[in-house]
Amino acid sequence: MRGPHNIWRLIRTGATLERSGAMSVVLQAFNAPPALRLVARILGWPFKWLGLRGDPNLPPATRALTALGPAYIKFGQILSTRPDVVGDTMAEQLRYLQDKLPPFSRDTAISIVEAELAMPLNAIFSSFSEPIAAASIAQVHRAHLADSGKMVAVKVLRPGISRAFRKDIDAFYLAAHIIELLLPGARRLRPTDVIRHFESVVLGELDLRLEASSAAEFAANTTDDPCFQVPMAQWDLSGRRVMTLGWAEGLPLGDNAALDAAGHDRAALGERVLQLFLRHALRDGFFHGDMHQGNLKVAANGDIIALDFGIMGRIDEYTRRVYAEILFGFIRKDYRRVAEVHFEAGYVPADRDIDEFARALRAVGEPIFGMDATRISMARLLAYLFEVTERFGMETRTELILLQRTMVVVEGVARSLNPSINIWQVAQPVVEEYIKQNVGPKALLRDLAKTARVLARFGPKLPALVEAQLIGRTDGVSSPAPQNTLMRAAQTVGLVGLGGALALGGVWLTQTYF
């Protein structure tokens, strides 16, 4: 589907923003320079009549994003968690996008359920409600199981949603190519790779079997987490377009008035949301990647309930350690160590000045410490961070996009509950716990033991490998030169010795310390 025809979609995007009045509202919310506002107005006005009309009863930004489609709605959901970036008024308007979008009919949902589960509805459920929540990709119905009467939540994909998303993403690819062509300086941000990453995340969200799998894994990882719940998926009543979960009763985390009326401590809830995200990311390497208020509830006993597991993030152990050391360095105000970690991980080119980078990081971190959060302009801080990445040639790390995006969203959720929250103080115990367990002598011993166990599994194969090297043949490949044979044999013998030493050492370490 990619091609020049997507130019029309980009033109219509700008025209829709202009027609709905969202263009000026968005530029004002982001405090865009007057020159940029003027250029946008000049370019948008002639095409205004081509824009989608949208629902005139909605505020401008919400009206434009809902008219443009699901991918744009996802972007609006992220912005809805950041009143410190877009302002309180726009953030409140955009929360409409989290779970209050226009639903499709109950009859359509029933036909999808019956087709997906290959059974008539009354054989599965004794009741099936009208939609109770509708988001960009799916909507949810309350139902009771026919055999047990148990209340469940049934999630049903929107009809035609896969095609709609692909059309939006195709247009995004074209926009990324145009940016790379016309703005060479933006290539370090790897816009095409960013869109490719977004595409992979979204396509995974369009198969509810994968979401059910994520819910099961997430529930297993967090079983022992206090004050946290994950509804269990019912595999026999789930498929590609339908997923059935246990019912979770609670108040929306975004309804501050209802939380206050119920007597919940919003400051404590804000801290818990942030600490849960960090614990899942660092401890498990598997975290909820869409933690906006629409996907979080508060149970009567104060437990936080997570919903919607279509977007989940996964980071490897090395990246977790890098991320933890960066956070720990900021918490301790050790900007030199934060800079070193960036260089060691390859996030900053090796030819840049590490001391200058540390100084730039200090300018990012120092304004946050010792200052009431309500006085910190996150928009200004993000703008300065962008300047730092540009100055030091830092490329976008696609493997960290979801982690960074979710951190921004979670911080926004925490601030909506408690505008004065200090994210560094809240993060400190979780990060310190991870550092203690995974960075230092104890972690080194555990890594050596793990390496020894891996090498030990190759023990039975090592004699055959040595013999193959000595005779210069492996699976019928002709003999190499004699000197190469001797060299390869020596290397293999050395590997055998190293493997044996590590295996013995690993057994001792495991018995002694673990």
VENNORTA-V133216 format. One record per residue. N is the residue number from 1. PHI is phi in whole degrees, 0 to 359 (none if undefined). Layout:
[[N	PHI] [N	PHI]]
This chain:
[[1	none] [2	290] [3	163] [4	301] [5	298] [6	287] [7	303] [8	300] [9	294] [10	292] [11	299] [12	291] [13	298] [14	298] [15	294] [16	293] [17	299] [18	287] [19	294] [20	279] [21	84] [22	284] [23	303] [24	291] [25	295] [26	293] [27	297] [28	291] [29	297] [30	271] [31	55] [32	294] [33	299] [34	304] [35	297] [36	294] [37	296] [38	294] [39	298] [40	297] [41	292] [42	294] [43	285] [44	275] [45	301] [46	298] [47	258] [48	307] [49	293] [50	276] [51	288] [52	288] [53	284] [54	69] [55	271] [56	295] [57	280] [58	265] [59	299] [60	307] [61	295] [62	296] [63	299] [64	292] [65	293] [66	293] [67	290] [68	284] [69	126] [70	297] [71	294] [72	291] [73	297] [74	303] [75	298] [76	295] [77	299] [78	295] [79	297] [80	294] [81	270] [82	239] [83	298] [84	287] [85	257] [86	256] [87	95] [88	297] [89	295] [90	292] [91	300] [92	295] [93	295] [94	286] [95	296] [96	305] [97	285] [98	286] [99	204] [100	238] [101	286] [102	301] [103	277] [104	266] [105	290] [106	299] [107	299] [108	296] [109	298] [110	298] [111	296] [112	292] [113	298] [114	295] [115	291] [116	287] [117	265] [118	57] [119	212] [120	292] [121	301] [122	291] [123	278] [124	254] [125	236] [126	277] [127	213] [128	210] [129	281] [130	295] [131	302] [132	255] [133	202] [134	224] [135	240] [136	290] [137	250] [138	210] [139	226] [140	239] [141	238] [142	271] [143	214] [144	240] [145	291] [146	293] [147	276] [148	242] [149	78] [150	294] [151	280] [152	223] [153	251] [154	247] [155	260] [156	232] [157	294] [158	294] [159	298] [160	70] [161	292] [162	297] [163	295] [164	297] [165	295] [166	298] [167	295] [168	296] [169	294] [170	301] [171	295] [172	296] [173	300] [174	298] [175	300] [176	296] [177	296] [178	296] [179	299] [180	295] [181	283] [182	269] [183	234] [184	305] [185	295] [186	273] [187	295] [188	297] [189	281] [190	50] [191	301] [192	295] [193	295] [194	297] [195	294] [196	298] [197	296] [198	300] [199	298] [200	296] [201	295] [202	293] [203	297] [204	293] [205	287] [206	273] [207	240] [208	289] [209	294] [210	292] [211	295] [212	298] [213	296] [214	297] [215	299] [216	294] [217	294] [218	296] [219	296] [220	295] [221	292] [222	252] [223	306] [224	265] [225	285] [226	291] [227	59] [228	215] [229	230] [230	230] [231	299] [232	270] [233	280] [234	257] [235	296] [236	289] [237	241] [238	227] [239	205] [240	295] [241	251] [242	223] [243	222] [244	247] [245	236] [246	300] [247	286] [248	240] [249	265] [250	180] [251	269] [252	298] [253	292] [254	272] [255	262] [256	297] [257	297] [258	293] [259	296] [260	295] [261	296] [262	277] [263	84] [264	280] [265	274] [266	294] [267	297] [268	294] [269	295] [270	299] [271	296] [272	293] [273	301] [274	295] [275	290] [276	297] [277	301] [278	297] [279	295] [280	292] [281	293] [282	278] [283	288] [284	261] [285	69] [286	217] [287	223] [288	289] [289	263] [290	215] [291	272] [292	275] [293	300] [294	292] [295	254] [296	228] [297	234] [298	239] [299	288] [300	300] [301	275] [302	95] [303	295] [304	271] [305	249] [306	266] [307	229] [308	62] [309	251] [310	290] [311	245] [312	238] [313	254] [314	222] [315	230] [316	285] [317	295] [318	296] [319	297] [320	299] [321	292] [322	298] [323	299] [324	295] [325	294] [326	295] [327	298] [328	296] [329	297] [330	295] [331	299] [332	272] [333	59] [334	264] [335	291] [336	297] [337	292] [338	300] [339	297] [340	299] [341	297] [342	300] [343	289] [344	298] [345	277] [346	81] [347	285] [348	240] [349	304] [350	295] [351	276] [352	273] [353	277] [354	292] [355	291] [356	294] [357	294] [358	297] [359	295] [360	296] [361	294] [362	297] [363	293] [364	281] [365	280] [366	300] [367	297] [368	278] [369	281] [370	71] [371	233] [372	302] [373	302] [374	292] [375	264] [376	268] [377	270] [378	294] [379	298] [380	293] [381	295] [382	296] [383	297] [384	291] [385	301] [386	297] [387	298] [388	297] [389	297] [390	291] [391	298] [392	259] [393	65] [394	282] [395	275] [396	294] [397	262] [398	297] [399	290] [400	253] [401	302] [402	293] [403	299] [404	293] [405	298] [406	293] [407	299] [408	296] [409	295] [410	296] [411	298] [412	297] [413	297] [414	298] [415	291] [416	293] [417	278] [418	214] [419	301] [420	264] [421	298] [422	257] [423	296] [424	289] [425	295] [426	291] [427	286] [428	306] [429	297] [430	292] [431	292] [432	298] [433	298] [434	294] [435	301] [436	300] [437	274] [438	233] [439	229] [440	134] [441	302] [442	297] [443	293] [444	298] [445	299] [446	295] [447	295] [448	297] [449	297] [450	295] [451	299] [452	297] [453	296] [454	295] [455	295] [456	298] [457	294] [458	269] [459	308] [460	298] [461	270] [462	298] [463	302] [464	294] [465	295] [466	296] [467	298] [468	298] [469	292] [470	293] [471	272] [472	74] [473	229] [474	220] [475	57] [476	85] [477	282] [478	297] [479	292] [480	279] [481	299] [482	303] [483	295] [484	293] [485	299] [486	297] [487	295] [488	295] [489	296] [490	297] [491	297] [492	292] [493	299] [494	299] [495	296] [496	299] [497	297] [498	296] [499	298] [500	296] [501	296] [502	293] [503	297] [504	297] [505	297] [506	296] [507	299] [508	295] [509	297] [510	296] [511	291] [512	282] [513	251] [514	236]]
